[in-house]
Amino acid sequence: MKKTTNVNITIFLELILLFTFSSACIWFNLSNPLIISIIFAIASFILTRIYGFRTCNNRFVEDSIYTIIIVLGLYYTFIYILGLVCGFYNNRYSGSNWFIFIFTNVLEIAVLEFFRYIVISSSKHSKFSMVLISVVLALCDVSDLIRKCNFNDISDSIEVFGLYVIPSLLSSIAFTYICLKTENYKPAMFYRIIIKAAEYFIPIIPNTGLYIQSILNTILPIVLFISFYSIFKKHNKLVLREKKYERITKVFCSILILLMIIFIMLVSSIFKYFIAAVGSGSMEPTINTGDGILVRKLDKDEIKDLNIGDILVYEKYQKIVVHRIVTIIPDENERRFVTKGDHNNDSDNYVISEEEVIGIAIFRIPFIGLPTVWLVNQSNF
């Protein structure tokens, strides 16, 4: 009887929060992380006063962390490979203050996931409560976006629901499932902090477009859920092989992280060497559509050593171009260049200044962009 009463109290509190953030979608602005943290901290305090605090279980936690690293590693590898074809843009949050990040976003994530854990540990036998907490926390994440959405504009509605609402709900369901099975809030908290940190501190972001990004945002939590479902389902079979699995997983994670760091360094263009994808056939047969090129960036002194015949990488009209130098025009202060694609009949109808020069192509990587070239048109959705 007491357990039933406690579950009813939990559900009642969840319904209050659901009403609060549903109302926020229409009238109020509760998007400030500090406000959200305070609301859910108070709710967590109420529940812990009613039920007490149950110590977290360490069951599956280590396997969960490894799984999250693998899933996110594969995800970021995939989207940055897409970026080789779709291009990149500067992250407007890059360089944000660590203090602001920690005491707003990380605080909010920690409080929300702790509240999820308290609710699940107090009413884990109630499926309705599990569904309710998933909806409440998803709505909490997107209430401000829904409030600002113009539902008379179909494209705006599709963008909000495709990019944010549906992925947020699927993610919340996955987090609830993980928390229920691990009896711990750390895995979901770890996942969300990594995602948020990437949004703030990775300097460049693949320009995949709304259509592809909405698909990726929807698929990622589904992949996460399936991965954890497989772990929990097969856990009993893996007990005898646990030590071997842990060693293999640790080695795989280490290699994956190292490859991710190298790959991001190569595509970020913030280092001396980087990889760029070629999306046209203007340099065929020297460089084909879908090939990747290794670019060496040039400083002002190195630009003066450029010669006719070098394959120049430069920015013109906000586009990266890879063409061969056919004429060098000396000037008092700088050299200027005329280029031509090997496949083109005529030279380009513009002149490149030294400021527009990025570097030279020094190595071709055949076919590296072909698996994702077909996505270019979709990325402009």
Beta strands, then each sheet from edge to edge (+ up, - down):
strand 1: 88-90
strand 2: 204-206
strand 3: 273-277
strand 4: 292-297
strand 5: 311-316
strand 6: 319-330
strand 7: 335-340
strand 8: 357-365
sheet 1: 1+ 2-
sheet 2: 3+ 4- 8+ 5- 6+ 7-
end
